[in-house]
Amino acid sequence: MKHQHKYIFVIGGVMSGVGKGVTASSIAKILKARGFKVNPLKIDPYLNVDAGTMNPIEHGEVFVLDSGLETDQDMGNYERFLDQSLPAENYMTSGMVYKHVIDKERALGYGGRCVDPVPYICEEIHRRIEASRRKTNSDISIIEIGGTVGEFQNEMFIEAARILKLKNPNSVLFVLVSYLPTPNKIGEMKTKPTQYAVRSLNSYGVHPDIIVARSDRPLDQKRKEKIAFASNIPTDHIISAPDVESIYDIPLNFEKDGLSETLLSLLKLKAKATDLKDWRQMVAKGERAKDTIRIGLVGKYFRTGDFVLSDVYISVIESLKHSATALGKKVKIDWLDSGDYELGVASPTEFKEHFKNLANYHGLLVPGGFGERGVEGKIKVIEYARQNKIPYFGLCYGMQLAVIEYARHVLGLSDAHTTEINPDTKHPVIDIMPEQKKLMTEKNYGATMRLGAYPTLLRKGTIACDSYKAGQANERHRHRFEVNPEYIESLEKAGLIFSGKSPDGVLMEIAELPKTKHPFFVGTQFHPEFKSTPLHPHPLFSAFVKAATQRKK
């Protein structure tokens, strides 16, 4: 007999960035390992319709699905942990929900009734959750509500969850992911912030069934008992979640505390035998690795005040780790601010020192990005990597800038540029795609880039083709600019190989240098980092890591 669908809501307490995404991913992973079809959803409470127009320094990485939907980075966590692609129905924002309700009201879809947040916004949230459930034909939905309990922005989503629980009392669970600080001067782990988070959640008419207690160290029994007593839940429903070396340890740590057994018991589902063998082997291989390769990641979105925001490039970072682990290596990533490689931004002494240090890296990577700041620094790093035969991997903008560097310093077109930065350049080797020009004139920026999965045909005998071990790839894109077709012939005559092209031959998807000229110099117009998982590392990242390993030798 088919069981009624089950819902697990994951809500955050005390602070943002507490780990709701990896908690939801890990819960989905351990339940999938039990043989259930799981359905992870992300709810973002901001009014942006999607993540595509937000500043990466403020929001972090924009993750793109096969469908082309621009989403929060947690969708990337879900896909990496579950080793599967997810549909657009698994992501929603307040902007999506409110826009749908307002558009429906303007079309008299509510029959002239007064449209209030309750019940109509809640009903639209339910509709989207159910659409996702049907699309995935799943048994259990794990729904992460973004933000922190107590914030105004996510009230409607918590209210929608409360109503769903009211209608399905035995099929809805709430997991609170909260933080327990240990102030240095006090030296004692404090439970009071979590107690207040529970009370804030209670004020919405919601009570947590399980508390995942994040902290810099494991919880002791005393702290578990204190939280359990104050929160009115059993002690064994307090799950210790200390900081770990790798996020991929988290599902295994959850299973040590019997979390999947507890969840299934609460949901009144019969537990099946668990199978995390491949996952355990992957984690163990990463722990055994001793040999470390150094990769310089040259970006411009790192700094937020006095702090570094690595989440901007989280998929790139994880992809490097996936490939390194599979090859029995560890990877040490250094954040290199592209502005440090520009005279004027850096002093002459600093400039010289920064370039001297580049020789210490086993590989250099320039990820995607937009805009003028730091571009000349990136081009100088690319030139250094090409001339000194340091393995180089360019992603999206990183490929476009590699083409510009080659045009300037090999083809002799000293003012070659992208029209994104210099619309009046004499040599626009990178130009806006024709279909994008009208959109930009109209300032139609939201969800209008070339987005989602497209096929790429690979040229035999190239690094790209050898890496994929196939003649075709299907990769996710997010860009408006492309290699200008007018310059392709002259670039190829000068030695640059376009080893991946769109099926019609118009769009250049991969650029590389032959191995006789450089050990690894590859750029992709697409974003390979969106397809890498710990159990199936991306072949181009693996080829890059192999080349970096050879350089170390």
N, C-alpha and C positions, 0 to 999 in steps of 0.2 A: 504494500500500500504506500502511495506517495505521501511523504510527510508535508505538513504545512511549511511554507517557506519561513526561514528564521532570519532575524536581523540583529546585528551587533553594532551598536553605536559607540564610536571611540571619541571621547571629548577630552580636552586638555585643561589642566588646572595650574595655577600659580604663575606660569610665564609662557611666552611663546617659544617655539623651537625646543620644546621639551621632549620631542620624540614621538609624537602621535603617528607620523607617517610610517616610521619603521616599526612601531608597535602594531599598527593596522596591517602592515605588510607581513609581519611575523605571525600574527594571528591567522591571517589568510593562508600563510605557508603551512603552518602546523595542522590546520583543518583540512587543507588540500592533501597533505600527507596521510591523513586519516581516510582518504577516499571520497571526500565530499567535493562537490562542484561549488567553488567559492566565487564571489562577485564583489571585488573591492570598489568602493565609490569614494570620490573626494568631493566635499562640499566646501567651497571657498566663500566667505561671507562678504567679500568686497563687492562694490557695485559695478566694477568693470565687467563687461560681458564675457571676456575671456582674459587670459594672462598675456596676450600678445603685445599689448600696447604699454605694458608697465616697465618702469625703469628696473633693469636687473640688479642694480645696487640696492634698491629698496625691496624688491620682491624675490630675488634669486633667479635661478634658471627658468627659462620657459621650455617646457617639454612638449614635443609634438607627437601626436598619435598618427598611426597609419592613415586615418581619416582626414588628417590635416588640422584637427582641432588643437589650438594652442592652450596648454594646461599648466597647472602647478607641477613642480618637480616631484611631488609625492606620487603622481601617476607613474613616473619613472621608477620610483621605488617599488610600486606594486608590480610593474612588469618585470623588473629584475628579479624580485623574490619569487614570483610565480612562474617565470620563464615563459610568458605568454603575452600576446598583444591584446590590448583592451579596446573596446569600442567607445565612440564619442559619448554614448549614453551614460558612461560611468563617471562623468565629470559635470558639475554644475556650480554656478556662482549666483550670488544674490542678483547680479545684473541680468543673468539669463532668466531667472525666475520672475523678477519684477517686470522685465521687458515683455515676457510672454503674457503675463496677466494684464498689463496695460494695453498691449496690442489687442488682446482678446476683448477687453472692455470697450476699446474704441470701435471695434467691429460689432458691438452689441452682442458679444458672445455670452454675456451674463444676463441678457434680457432686460436691461435697464435697471438692474438691482444696484444698490449701494455696495461698492466693492471695497471691503476692508481686508487688512492683512490676515485676520482670523475670521472666516476659515479659508479664504481663497488663496492666499499665499501658501498656507500649509497644504492645501489640496494640490497645488501645482508641484510642491516638493514631493508629495506622495506619488503623484503621477510620474514624475521623473524617476523616482526610485523603482517603481513598478515597471516602467519601460526598460530600465537597465536589467531588472530581474528576468523579464521575458526575453530580452535580447541574448542573455548569456545562458538561459535555461539552467539556472543555478539552484543550489540547495540553501546556501547561506550567503547573505549580503553583509559585508563588513563596511560600515559607513563612517568615514572620518569627517567630523565637523571641525572646520578650521577655526583658528582663533583660540581664545581662552575663556573659560566659563566666567560670567560676570560682565563680559563685554556686550554692549548694545547690539553690535553687528550680527551676532549669531543667535539672538533670542528666538527668531522665527524658526530656525532650524531645530533648536532644542524643543520648542513648542510642538513642531511637527513630529518629532520623535516621541514626545510625551503622548500625543494623540494616537500615534501608531501603537504604542504600548497599551493604551487604554482599550483599543480595539482588538489587540492580539496579546493578552497578558502573559501567555506562556511561550511566546515566540520572539520576544524582544529583550535584549540585554543591553546594559550600559557599562562601559569600561571607562574609568577615569584615569588618565595618565597625568600624574602630578609630580611635582619636584620637591625633594627634601634637602634643603641647604645645610651645609656644615660650615658655619662662619669660622674663619681661621682663628680669630681672637677668642672665640668661645670654645671651639673644639668639640662641640656636641651637635649631633644631627637633630634638626628641629622639625617637628611634625605639625606645628601650629598652622603654617601656610596651607598645608594639605587639608587640615580640618576645616579651615575657612573655605577652601575650594569646594569641599563636600557640602557645606552649608549653603554656599551660593547655588550649587546645583539643586539642592533640596528646595530652594526658593522658587524654582521653576516647576516644581512638582515631579522632579526626577531624582531617583536615588541610585547611586552606582551599585552594581552587583559585584564588580571587581575593581580594585585599585592597583594600577601598575605604578610602583613607587620608584621614580627615577632619582638617582643620586650619584655622587662621585665614588661611592663605595657600597658594598652590600648592606642591606638592612639587617640589624640584629633582631632577635626575637622580642626584645623589650619595645622597640619602635613599632614592630608589627602589631603587638598587643595594644599599644597606645592608640594607633590609628583605627584598629578594629573596634575598640571600645567607643571611641569618639564618633565613629562613622556608622556604628550599628551594623557591621557586616562580619562574617566569620574571619578568624585570623588567617586561615589558609586561602582566603580570597584576596589577601594582600600579597602581590607578586613583587619581589625584589628585582629591580632592573638597574644595576650599577653600570657605570661607564665601561665600555669594552674596547678592545683593540680594533675589532672589526664588527661592523653592524651585522655581518652574516653569522656572528655567534649568537645573536639574540633569539632566533627560533629555538636553538638548542638549549639555551638557558631557560627559556619559557617551559620547555618540555621537562627540564630537571625539576621544575616546580609543579609539574603536572597540569599546566594551564589548559591544554586541549581537553584533558579528561574533565576538568572542572567546567569548562564552557559547554561541552556536550551534555554533561549531567544537568546543568541548569536549563539547557534548551530541550531536555528530554529526548535526546537523540542517542541511538545505540552506537557506542564507540566501536570503530573498526581498527584493525591493526595498523600501526603507524609505519611509514616508510620514508625515512630521511637519510637513507644510505648514501646516495650521491652527494647530498648536501654535507653530510658529516665528512665524507672523503675530501670534498673541496675545501672545507674549513681546516681540516687537519693538514692538507698539503700546504695551505697558506701559512700555517703555524710552523711547519717544518722548514720553510724556506729561510735561508740565511744570506745568500748572495743578493746584494742590493744594487739596483741600477738607479742613476740619478737623472731625472727628467726636469728640464726647465720649462715651465708653463708660462708663456709670455702673453699676459692679458692686460686689460685696463679697467676692469670692473671690481678689482679686489677690495679697494679701500672704502670703508665706511667710517669716517672719523679717524680715530686712532686704531681701528681694528680691521682685521682682514676677513672678508666674506667669501669663503671658498665655495659656498652653495651656488654661486653664480655659474660655476663650471662643474657641478656635481656629477653629471653624467660622464664627462670627460675623465674626471678623477677616478670614478668607479670603473670605467672601461679599461683604464691603464692597470688598475688593480686586478681586474678579471684576467687579463692576458698575462700579467706577471705571475699570478698564482698558478695558472695553467702551465706555465713554463718553469715552475719551481723557483721563482724569483720573488724578491720584495722590490717595491718601487718607492723611492723617496722623491716627492714632488716639491720643487721650490717655486714659489710665486714670484715671477719676475715682472715688475711693472714696466710696461713698454715705454713709459715716459722717461725711465732711467737711461734709455738708449738714444735720447735726443739731446744734442747740445742746446743749451738754453734752459731746458728743464733740469738737466744734470749739469754740474760744473765740469770744466775740461778734465779735472783730475778724476772726478767721479765717473765721467763718461769712459775714460780710458780704463779705469779699474773694472767697471761693469763688463766691458768687452773682454778684458783679460780673463775674467772669471767664467765666461761662456765656454772656454776650452775644457773646463772641468766636468761638463755635462756629457752624458752618454746619448742624450737625445734632446731635441728642442721641439716644442709643440706650440703652434699659434692657433687658438680656438676661434669660434665665430664672434661676431660683434658688429657694431654699426658706428658710423660717425668718424670725425676727423681726429679726435684726441688720441695721441699715442701711435698713429698710423706710421709716421716716418720712422719711429723707433722700431716698430715691428718689421718694416722693410729692411732696416739695417741689420737686424738679427737674422732675417732670412738670408740676406746676402752673405753674412758671416758663416751661417750654416752651410750654404752652398759651396762657398770657396774653401772652407776648411773641412768639408766632407763629414760634417756632423749629421747623423740621421735627423731628418726634418719631416714633420707631419703637420700639414695645414688643413684646417677644417673650415669650410664655407669662406668666410672673410680671409682665413689663413691661406686658402688656395688662391683667391683673387689677388691678394697682396704678393704671393709668390710669382704669379704671372706678371704683375707690374714690375717686380724686382728684376725678373728675367728680361722683360722688354727694355728696361732702362739700361741694364749693365751688360747684357749679352747682345741684344738686338741693336743697342745704341740709340734708343728713343728716350733721351734723357728726361723729357717731361711727360713720359707715359704715366697715366693715372686712371682712376675710376671717376666717372662722372658723378658718383655719389659725393665725392669730396671736391672735385674741380670740374664743374660743368663745362668750362671753356678750354679744357686741355686739348692740345693739338693732336694728342694720341690717346683717345679713349679706349684703351685695350679692355677695360671693363666698363660696360654700359648697362643702362637700365633695360630690362626686357620690354619689348614693344607694347605688350598688353598692359604693362604697369604704368606707362606714361600718363594715360588718361586718369587712372586712379590717383596718381600723385598730384596732378593738376587740380583735381576735385578735393584734395586732402582726405581721401578715403583710405585711411590707414588700417582700420581694424579688420583682421582676418582676410587681408587681400593679397598677401605675399604668395609666392609659389609654395604651397604647404602640403605636407603629407607624402605618402609613398609613391615613387615613380620608378619605372624600370631603367636600368643602365646597361648598355651593351659593352662588353669588355674586349679589348684587343689582345689577341694571343701573343704570348711571349713577353708580356709585361709584368711588372711587380703586382699590379692590381689583379690581373687574370690568374697569375700563379697563387696569389693569396686566397682568392675566393675558390680556386679549383673549379671554376665554372665560367661559362661564357656570358653570364648575365647576373645582375644583382638587382635587388629591389630595396631602395633606401629612402629615408625621410628627408624632406627638404624644408628650408625656411629662409627664403631670400627673394630679393627683387632684381638683383643685378647678376649679369652673366658675362662670360668672356665674349667680347665683340667678334662676331664672325668675320669681320673685315681683316682681322689680324691673325687669324688661326693659321693660314698658310705660311706667313712669314715667321711666326713663332715656331712652327714645326720644322721649317727649314733650318732654323737656328738651333735645333736640337731638343726642343721641348716636346714631349710625347703626350698627346691627349688619349689616354688609355681607356677612358670610359666616356661614352657619348649616349645621348638620348636615342631612342630607336629611329627617329627621323634624321639623326646626324646633325641637328642644329645646335643643341646645347652640349657644352663641354662639361662633363661630370667629374672626371678625374684627370689631373695633370701630374706628370712624373718625369724624372730624368732617367736615362738608361743606367743599369747597374755598372756599365763600363765607365760611366762618368761620375757616379755618386752611389754610395752604398744604399742609401734610402732617402729619396727626396720626392715626397708624394703629397699632393693636395686634393681634397675632395670638395666639390660644390655642395654635396649633401652632408648630413650629420650622422656619421656612422655610430657615434656614441649613443644614439637613441635606440640602437638595436642590440647592444651588447648586454649579456647577462652573465652572472658568475658561473653558470653551468655551460654556457655557450658563448665564450668571448668572441668579440668581433674579429674577423680574419685580418683586417687592415691594422687594427691595434696590435694584434699578435705579431704581425710582420714588423711593425715599428719597434716593438719591444725586443724582438729577436735581433734586429739591426743594432739597437742600443746595447744589447748584450755583447754582440761582436765587437763593438767599439770599445767596450770596457776591457775585453780581452787584449 
